[in-house]
């Protein structure tokens, strides 16, 4: 199992609890340096770094932050999320090559197309609008790959027009790999299976995630592609010395009553209701409890096929250190002992 941390836009990812203000670029660099020393494998810069409503006034530049992390670290892999509905593929491709060069090939893009305003159209019955969004996402992938693999690239699509893009040294190309992507509709999963290198998921139960992983591997085989070797999943961690303390924190950030949900099925339902308490359904994996309980849960996800956890913490630094010191070594010990 590999571990990445979400770079927060404030001191945490909590949406309903006031717990801190914007971060500076020096804060971001310090967090990355600390995470690398603690043994984290990667940092995830989500698109909400700029666009989350709670911190709409934050002026920190997304690509500048990625570059700063690259310069402040030696081993930490940098994953940056982009959205076809927000970002331009040529600019994303250009910036990705730049950060990849600064970091000595420690950079990846994650194209995320989860339900948002565009895909909400489908739920509202606007099938045409939804199909437009899906086709735009497919073109986004095509332009990314084209800019990376052609010394001079031209593209004339429905959503993107590119005229002779040529910013790399003469005769050279640079494909940023692996290309991660996330999306849950049938169309997007098929597109990702055909065009990307790795799949990232929002939080879900062990059973939900295992089913999605199996589905993606079937799609890969049908497309004549080799199996995905990387599956990432978002999860919010609440670790305390006792289970009671952990669920007291769970109640605080969700407004829930733990005592009213005594079975795992009831807790899973409550987590669905509280999806918006943290980003990307981070509570659904139930990484809540003591270090032992969380380590056991992580191994269950590893057995289901998850190879990368994209973790959220609050307070970020304090809980990131706790996770690295108390849970990461426990997972290794339990795996070695086949517990």
C-alpha positions in Angstrom: 0.0 0.0 0.0 1.2 3.5 -0.9 0.0 6.6 1.0 -0.7 10.1 -0.4 -2.1 13.1 1.5 -4.5 15.6 0.2 -3.0 19.1 0.4 -5.7 21.0 2.2 -6.9 24.5 1.1 -7.1 25.4 4.8 -6.1 23.6 8.0 -8.4 20.7 7.1 -11.1 19.4 4.7 -14.0 19.9 7.1 -16.9 21.6 5.4 -19.2 22.3 8.3 -16.8 23.0 11.1 -14.7 26.2 11.3 -11.2 25.0 11.9 -8.7 27.4 10.3 -7.9 29.8 7.5 -6.0 29.8 4.2 -2.4 28.4 4.0 0.6 30.1 2.5 3.0 28.7 0.0 5.6 28.2 2.8 3.0 26.2 4.7 2.5 23.9 1.7 6.2 23.4 1.3 6.7 22.6 5.0 3.9 20.1 4.9 5.4 18.4 1.9 8.8 18.2 3.5 7.4 16.8 6.7 5.3 14.2 4.8 8.3 13.0 2.8 10.3 12.5 6.0 7.4 10.6 7.6 7.4 8.2 4.7 4.4 9.3 2.6 4.7 8.4 -1.0 2.8 11.2 -2.7 0.8 14.5 -2.3 -2.5 15.1 -4.1 -3.3 18.6 -5.2 -7.1 18.6 -5.8 -8.9 20.9 -8.1 -10.7 22.2 -5.0 -7.4 23.8 -4.1 -8.7 26.8 -6.0 -12.4 26.2 -6.4 -13.8 25.1 -3.1 -16.4 27.5 -1.9 -15.3 27.6 1.7 -11.9 29.1 0.6 -13.0 30.9 -2.5 -10.9 33.9 -1.6 -7.7 32.0 -1.4 -5.1 33.3 -3.9 -2.5 30.5 -3.8 -1.6 29.5 -7.4 -2.3 25.9 -8.1 0.7 25.3 -10.4 3.0 27.5 -8.4 2.2 25.2 -5.4 3.0 22.1 -7.4 6.4 23.6 -8.4 7.2 24.7 -4.8 6.5 21.1 -3.6 8.8 19.7 -6.3 11.6 22.0 -5.3 11.1 21.3 -1.6 11.2 17.5 -1.8 13.3 14.8 -3.3 11.1 11.7 -3.4 7.5 12.7 -2.9 5.4 12.1 -6.0 3.1 15.0 -6.9 -0.4 14.3 -8.3 -2.4 17.3 -9.5 -6.1 17.1 -10.3 -7.5 18.8 -13.4 -11.1 19.0 -14.7 -12.2 19.2 -18.3 -14.9 21.6 -17.2 -12.4 24.0 -15.7 -8.9 23.5 -17.1 -7.6 23.8 -20.7 -5.8 20.6 -21.8 -3.0 22.4 -23.7 -2.1 24.5 -20.6 -2.4 21.4 -18.3 -0.1 19.5 -20.6 2.4 22.3 -20.7 2.4 22.9 -17.0 2.7 19.1 -16.4 5.9 18.9 -18.5 7.3 21.9 -16.6 6.6 20.4 -13.1 7.8 17.0 -14.3 11.2 18.5 -15.3 11.5 20.4 -12.0 10.7 17.3 -10.0 12.9 14.9 -12.0 9.8 12.9 -13.2 7.9 12.9 -10.0 4.7 14.4 -11.4 1.4 13.0 -12.6 -2.0 14.4 -13.7 -5.3 13.1 -12.4 -8.2 14.0 -14.6 -11.3 13.9 -12.4 -14.8 13.9 -13.8 -17.0 12.9 -10.9 -20.5 14.1 -10.6 -20.7 17.9 -10.5 -22.8 20.5 -12.3 -22.2 19.0 -15.7 -23.1 15.4 -14.8 -26.0 16.6 -12.7 -27.7 17.3 -16.0 -28.0 13.6 -16.5 -29.8 13.2 -13.2 -32.1 16.0 -14.2 -32.9 14.2 -17.5 -30.7 16.4 -19.7 -29.1 13.5 -21.6 -27.8 15.7 -24.4 -26.0 18.0 -21.9 -24.5 15.0 -20.1 -23.3 13.5 -23.4 -21.7 16.8 -24.3 -19.8 16.6 -21.0 -18.6 13.1 -21.7 -17.4 13.9 -25.2 -15.6 16.9 -23.9 -13.8 14.7 -21.3 -12.8 12.3 -24.1 -11.4 15.1 -26.2 -9.5 16.4 -23.1 -7.6 13.0 -22.9 -6.9 13.1 -26.6 -5.4 16.6 -26.5 -3.3 15.8 -23.5 -1.8 12.7 -25.1 -1.4 14.5 -28.4 0.5 17.5 -27.0 2.8 15.1 -25.1 3.6 12.8 -28.0 3.8 15.0 -31.0 6.5 17.6 -31.6 4.0 19.8 -33.3 0.4 19.1 -32.5 -2.8 20.3 -34.2 -6.3 19.3 -33.2 -9.8 20.3 -34.4 -12.5 19.0 -32.1 -15.9 20.0 -31.0 -14.6 21.5 -27.7 -10.9 22.1 -28.3 -9.0 23.6 -31.2 -5.2 23.4 -31.1 -3.0 25.0 -33.8 0.6 23.7 -34.1 1.5 23.5 -30.5 5.2 23.1 -30.3 6.9 24.1 -27.0 9.2 21.1 -26.4 12.8 21.0 -27.7 13.0 20.1 -31.3 12.5 16.4 -32.0 11.6 15.6 -28.4 8.4 14.5 -26.8 7.5 13.9 -23.2 4.5 11.9 -22.0 3.7 12.3 -18.3 2.9 8.9 -16.9 1.0 7.4 -15.2 -2.1 9.4 -16.2 -4.6 9.0 -13.4 -8.3 9.5 -13.9 -11.5 9.3 -11.9 -15.2 9.1 -12.9 -18.1 6.8 -12.0 -20.5 6.9 -14.9 -20.5 3.9 -17.3 -19.3 6.2 -20.1 -16.4 7.7 -18.1 -15.2 4.3 -16.7 -15.1 3.0 -20.3 -13.2 6.0 -21.5 -10.7 5.8 -18.6 -10.2 2.1 -19.2 -9.3 2.8 -22.8 -7.2 6.0 -22.4 -5.6 6.1 -19.0 -3.0 4.3 -16.9 -4.5 4.3 -13.4 -7.9 4.7 -11.7 -8.8 6.8 -8.7 -12.0 6.5 -6.7 -14.0 8.4 -4.2 -14.4 6.7 -0.8 -16.6 3.6 -0.7 -17.1 0.4 1.3 -14.8 -2.5 0.7 -17.5 -4.2 -1.3 -18.2 -1.2 -3.4 -14.5 -0.6 -4.2 -13.8 -4.3 -4.9 -16.7 -4.3 -7.4 -15.5 -1.2 -9.1 -11.9 -2.5 -9.4 -13.2 -5.7 -10.9 -15.3 -3.8 -13.4 -12.4 -1.7 -14.5 -10.1 -4.7 -15.0 -12.8 -6.4 -17.2 -13.1 -3.2 -19.3 -9.3 -3.1 -19.6 -9.2 -6.7 -20.9 -12.0 -6.1 -23.3 -10.1 -3.0 -24.7 -7.0 -5.1 -25.3 -5.1 -3.3 -22.6 -2.9 -4.7 -19.8 -4.5 -4.7 -16.3 -4.3 -1.5 -14.3 -1.6 -1.7 -11.7 -2.7 1.3 -9.6 -6.1 1.9 -7.9 -6.4 4.9 -5.6 -9.1 5.7 -3.2 -9.8 8.8 -1.0 -10.3 8.3 2.7 -10.6 10.6 5.7 -8.8 9.3 8.8 -10.1 9.7 12.4 -7.6 8.0 14.7 -7.8 8.1 18.5 -6.6 6.0 21.4 -10.1 4.6 21.9 -13.0 3.9 19.5 -15.2 6.1 21.7 -13.0 9.1 21.2 -12.8 8.5 17.5 -16.5 8.4 17.1 -16.9 11.5 19.2 -14.9 13.3 16.6 -16.9 11.6 13.9 -20.1 13.0 15.5 -18.5 16.5 15.8 -17.7 16.8 12.1 -20.9 15.2 10.8 -23.5 16.3 13.3 -24.4 12.7 13.8 -25.2 10.6 16.8 -22.9 7.5 16.8 -25.0 5.8 19.5 -28.0 5.7 17.1 -26.0 3.7 14.5 -24.8 0.5 16.1 -24.2 -1.7 13.1 -21.8 -1.3 10.2 -24.7 -1.1 7.8 -26.3 1.7 9.7 -23.0 3.6 9.9 -22.5 3.1 6.2 -25.9 4.7 5.6 -25.0 7.6 7.9 -21.8 8.1 6.0 -23.7 8.4 2.8 -26.0 11.0 4.4 -22.9 12.9 5.6 -21.0 12.7 2.3 -20.6 16.4 2.2 -18.9 16.7 5.6 -15.5 16.1 4.0 -14.3 16.0 0.4 -14.8 13.1 -2.1 -16.9 10.8 0.2 -13.9 10.5 2.5 -15.9 9.1 5.4 -17.3 6.1 3.6 -14.2 3.9 4.0 -14.7 4.1 7.8 -11.0 4.7 8.7 -12.3 5.6 12.1 -11.2 4.1 15.4 -7.9 3.0 17.1 -4.7 2.5 15.1 -5.3 -1.3 15.2 -8.9 -0.9 13.8 -7.7 1.4 11.0 -4.8 -0.8 10.1 -7.1 -3.8 9.8 -9.4 -1.7 7.6 -6.5 -0.6 5.3 -5.5 -4.2 4.8 -9.1 -5.1 3.8 -8.9 -2.5 1.1 -5.5 -3.7 0.0 -6.9 -7.2 -0.3 -9.8 -5.7 -2.4 -7.2 -4.2 -4.8 -6.6 -0.7 -3.6 -2.9 0.2 -3.9 -2.9 3.9 -3.1 -4.8 5.7 -0.3 -5.4 9.5 -0.8 -5.7 10.5 2.8 -7.4 13.5 4.4 -6.6 14.7 8.0 -7.7 17.3 10.5 -5.9 19.0 12.1 -3.8 18.1 9.2 -0.2 18.1 10.4 -1.0 16.6 13.8 -3.1 13.8 12.4 -0.7 13.1 9.5 2.1 12.6 12.0 -0.1 10.3 14.1 -1.0 8.2 11.0 2.7 7.8 10.0 3.9 6.9 13.4 1.1 4.7 14.6 -0.7 3.2 11.7 1.7 2.9 8.8 4.2 0.6 10.6 1.3 -1.4 12.1 0.0 -2.1 8.6 3.4 -3.5 7.6 3.7 -5.5 10.8 0.2 -7.0 10.4 0.8 -7.8 6.7 4.1 -9.5 7.5 2.5 -11.6 10.3 -0.6 -12.3 8.0 -3.0 -11.0 10.6 
